[in-house]
Amino acid sequence: ATTTGARAAALALVLGAAGPAAAEIYEYHLKLGAYGSSNNLRYRQSGMFSHRDAPDDTAPGYGHAYLDYGGLEFQVSPADYTEYDSGKTNVDVAVFEAEHFEELGEEVKANMARQFCCTEWVKNRTGCHPTRSLISSEHHDVNGTIEVFQIQVHHDATEPVKLRNAGKVLSRHEKYHNYKVKKTGLYTLLLANCDNENPADIMVTGQTVWMNPYGYLPGELYGMMPFFGALAGIYTLVGIIWAILCYVNRKDLMLLQFWISMVVALGTLETAIKFFDYVAWNKSGGRSVGALATGLVFGVTKRAVSRVLVLMVSLGYGVVKPSLGAQLPRILILGTAYFVLAMCYDLLVNLPSNNKMVGDEGFMDSLTMLVLFMSLVDVGFYMWILQALIQTIQYLEQRKQNIKLQLFRRFRCVLVVSVVFSVSWAVYTMTASVKGYFEDHWKSQWNVNAVWEVLYLAILVAIVFLWMPSSNSQRYAYSMELATFDPDEKGGPDGPDEEEDLEEDGELGGLEDDEEPSVVGQFEKAITGEGPVGGEKMN
């Protein structure tokens, strides 16, 4: 049950991260197994808009929607070529809207299983026809129903046969290879090797073209293009405001604010690259591997550094602690582990490959292992962040540092809300994916990733607001607020006694009110071995 649940989670992440489509000029290089094998049926899906429902009708689609599969080529696998003489194997190509998937095949009462290929044995029990072909309840040429095309692959052919030249509609025996989309929906192109009389492995090459009225971008991912454009604009605006504040208060910056600057810069670069990647994809029909990989690297780096940043803030770095000491290497190791696992996952899911299929056990097992290890690293981050934040707040409460305490309580509220929302959204996404919700609501599938991007931005904006550079940044961070003592406390109503004064002054490093340690000064103290400047050390 655990493995099944993990695979379901992995499948949900695949659908959220990549969607069913890889490119709208889709290059094929796969083996279609012989009849009786586990991979004699292969398919892919993509959302298609009709002209009247399309969000746009500009170049290169100019309002036209179609699926052209005439570029597909078929040839007997070289490994099996010597095993066959002059026979020929029938291969079927079916195009239909996903909601008609259940109309394929027939239930056979003899073995209580659904058969997708019409053989003599199945024909005698279901009446299917013709034999050696895919079973479909409809063959007439009506858009929105199943259209089956058949091509004969000769075993002794030295060159692949192209569907455009030899494929025929089964019902009319005429050539046809361009499917006009008149109804908005999730469409499927299915390859079936159902010839049980002349079985052979078939190599499928060539390409299919999926054109929407606005261009090549898959319908279920169209929303990502304007979304990343808007997100890049927001990140740029936040970055400009942050850069201005940092420049104005450059003499008073804390080290923590440099980490925040890094995350803002990474977010700006990532969203801009992804936006232009989607624009280019829509224009050309294929994704640039370089742009895709670059966007993935910036995205994973942003997520890793964001986790490190939140943990450092929770530990009180820059406000309670001037340095993290021995904790810093452990934080960086955990962040590096997340980066490596997330990078492997994103590359596996997003980079084009004909060897990864949602139904392929090897692919799903690899994906499941990555998801499990990523989850463990994330749990490590969350537990450490929670523990650190609790200790920091308790420390500030004990020292009666009310202004700093208010800051961390606000940060705690931000994290609590984000965690509750994250868990709720993850459960919803997993449940919706397992139940097939996105097959019926494919136009909103891009929201799965979009919500996570908005959540990242919201947390970052909250950190930017709470730790905004100002002329009092270092005075605020590296100074101790005078506590108000009750009459019953040691030292009486006039304040702490002399021993407590000395202890407080020792923790502050003897910093006077008019001294403002610079970042360079902190590094000089660390290098000379004099210890941190004016910081509070949390036990």
DADAQUI-V54404 format. One record per residue. SS is DSSP state (a for helix, b for strand, c for the rest). PHI is phi in whole degrees, -180 to 180 (NA if undefined). Layout:
((SS:PHI) (SS:PHI))
This chain:
((c:NA) (a:-65) (a:-63) (a:-63) (a:-64) (a:-65) (a:-66) (a:-63) (a:-64) (a:-63) (a:-62) (a:-62) (a:-68) (a:-61) (a:-65) (a:-73) (a:-83) (c:-123) (c:75) (c:-74) (c:-103) (c:-107) (c:-163) (c:-91) (b:-105) (b:-97) (b:-87) (b:-103) (b:-158) (b:-143) (b:-105) (b:-93) (c:-62) (c:-67) (c:-56) (c:99) (c:-86) (c:-81) (c:-122) (c:-85) (b:-124) (b:-133) (b:-149) (b:-142) (b:-130) (b:-160) (b:-75) (b:-129) (c:-99) (c:-80) (c:-60) (c:-75) (c:-101) (c:-67) (c:-71) (c:-161) (c:-137) (c:-89) (c:-63) (c:-93) (c:-77) (c:52) (c:86) (c:-98) (c:-130) (b:-159) (b:-126) (b:-106) (c:-118) (c:-66) (c:-83) (c:-70) (b:-127) (b:-131) (b:-155) (b:-61) (c:-56) (a:-56) (a:-66) (a:-105) (a:-59) (a:-75) (a:-83) (c:-127) (c:-99) (c:-101) (c:-73) (b:-144) (b:-110) (b:-84) (b:-121) (b:-104) (b:-123) (b:-114) (b:-125) (b:-165) (b:-77) (a:-57) (a:-67) (a:-96) (a:-59) (a:-69) (a:-82) (b:-84) (c:82) (b:-139) (b:-78) (b:-106) (c:-67) (c:-62) (c:-123) (c:53) (b:-131) (b:-89) (b:-104) (c:-101) (b:-114) (b:-89) (c:-111) (a:-60) (a:-63) (a:-71) (a:-61) (a:-65) (a:-106) (a:-125) (c:80) (c:-66) (c:-162) (c:-77) (c:-74) (c:61) (b:-147) (b:-71) (c:-84) (b:-137) (c:-80) (c:-137) (c:-127) (c:-76) (c:-85) (c:-123) (c:-61) (c:104) (c:-104) (c:-83) (b:-115) (b:-112) (b:-118) (b:-126) (b:-133) (b:-98) (b:-107) (b:-78) (c:-68) (c:-95) (c:-73) (c:-92) (c:-123) (c:-66) (b:-97) (b:-94) (a:-61) (a:-58) (a:-95) (a:-128) (c:-74) (b:-137) (b:-71) (c:-60) (c:-74) (c:-117) (c:57) (c:-123) (b:-75) (c:-167) (c:-149) (b:-129) (b:-97) (b:-84) (c:-89) (c:-110) (c:-133) (c:-66) (b:179) (b:-94) (b:-104) (b:-123) (b:-115) (b:-113) (b:-105) (b:-132) (c:-109) (c:-109) (c:-81) (c:-88) (c:-84) (c:-128) (c:-68) (c:-164) (c:-74) (b:-116) (b:-86) (b:-109) (b:-129) (b:91) (b:-152) (b:-122) (b:-118) (b:-110) (b:-107) (b:-97) (c:-59) (c:-101) (b:149) (c:-89) (c:-63) (c:-56) (a:-59) (a:-73) (a:-112) (a:-58) (a:-62) (a:-68) (a:-66) (a:-67) (a:-63) (a:-69) (a:-64) (a:-66) (a:-65) (a:-62) (a:-64) (a:-67) (a:-60) (a:-63) (a:-63) (a:-62) (a:-63) (a:-64) (a:-62) (a:-64) (a:-63) (a:-63) (a:-64) (a:-66) (a:-68) (a:-62) (c:-111) (a:-64) (a:-81) (a:-119) (c:-73) (c:-96) (a:-60) (a:-58) (a:-71) (a:-70) (a:-64) (a:-62) (a:-59) (a:-64) (a:-66) (a:-62) (a:-64) (a:-63) (a:-63) (a:-65) (a:-65) (a:-60) (a:-66) (a:-66) (a:-63) (a:-66) (a:-62) (a:-68) (a:-64) (a:-67) (a:-63) (a:-66) (a:-60) (a:-64) (a:-79) (a:-102) (c:92) (c:-137) (c:-92) (c:-76) (a:-61) (a:-64) (a:-66) (a:-63) (a:-64) (a:-63) (a:-62) (a:-65) (a:-62) (a:-64) (a:-65) (a:-66) (a:-62) (a:-61) (a:-67) (a:-67) (a:-65) (a:-62) (a:-64) (a:-62) (a:-62) (a:-61) (a:-66) (a:-63) (a:-63) (a:-63) (c:-75) (c:89) (b:-63) (c:89) (c:-126) (c:-108) (b:-115) (c:-76) (c:-149) (c:-101) (c:59) (c:-70) (a:-75) (a:-59) (a:-59) (a:-66) (a:-63) (a:-66) (a:-65) (a:-65) (a:-65) (a:-65) (a:-60) (a:-64) (a:-60) (a:-64) (a:-66) (a:-66) (a:-66) (a:-62) (a:-64) (a:-64) (a:-66) (a:-65) (a:-82) (a:-97) (c:-70) (c:-60) (c:-164) (c:-91) (c:-95) (c:-106) (c:-131) (c:-59) (c:-87) (c:-78) (a:-65) (a:-61) (a:-64) (a:-68) (a:-66) (a:-62) (a:-64) (a:-62) (a:-63) (a:-64) (a:-63) (a:-64) (a:-67) (a:-62) (a:-63) (a:-64) (a:-64) (a:-64) (a:-61) (a:-59) (a:-61) (a:-63) (a:-65) (a:-66) (a:-61) (a:-63) (a:-62) (a:-64) (a:-66) (a:-62) (a:-65) (a:-64) (a:-66) (a:-62) (a:-61) (a:-68) (a:-65) (a:-64) (c:-87) (c:57) (c:-92) (a:-66) (a:-68) (a:-66) (a:-62) (a:-62) (a:-60) (a:-73) (a:-67) (a:-66) (a:-64) (a:-62) (a:-61) (a:-61) (a:-67) (a:-62) (a:-62) (a:-67) (a:-67) (a:-61) (a:-66) (a:-61) (a:-63) (a:-62) (a:-69) (a:-64) (a:-64) (a:-62) (a:-62) (a:-64) (a:-63) (a:-64) (a:-69) (a:-64) (c:-84) (c:75) (a:-61) (a:-75) (a:-69) (a:-90) (c:-122) (a:-66) (a:-67) (a:-100) (c:-63) (c:-65) (a:-64) (a:-58) (a:-75) (a:-61) (a:-63) (a:-64) (a:-65) (a:-66) (a:-64) (a:-57) (a:-63) (a:-63) (a:-65) (a:-63) (a:-62) (a:-62) (a:-65) (a:-59) (a:-69) (a:-71) (c:-112) (c:-68) (c:-62) (c:-153) (c:-70) (c:-109) (a:-57) (a:-75) (a:-61) (a:-71) (a:-78) (c:-109) (c:-142) (c:-107) (c:-71) (c:-69) (c:-81) (c:-97) (c:-103) (c:-77) (c:-59) (c:-80) (c:-77) (c:-61) (c:105) (c:77) (c:-69) (c:-84) (c:118) (c:-69) (c:-74) (a:-62) (a:-64) (a:-68) (a:-60) (a:-65) (a:-65) (a:-62) (a:-64) (a:-66) (a:-69) (c:-84) (c:73) (c:71) (c:-79) (c:-83) (c:-61) (c:-92) (c:-94) (c:-125) (c:-65) (c:-87) (a:-62) (a:-62) (a:-64) (a:-64) (a:-66) (a:-62) (a:-64) (a:-67) (a:-70) (a:-79) (c:82) (c:-82) (c:89) (c:-68) (c:-95) (c:51) (c:-105) (c:-95) (c:-102) (c:-93) (c:-76))
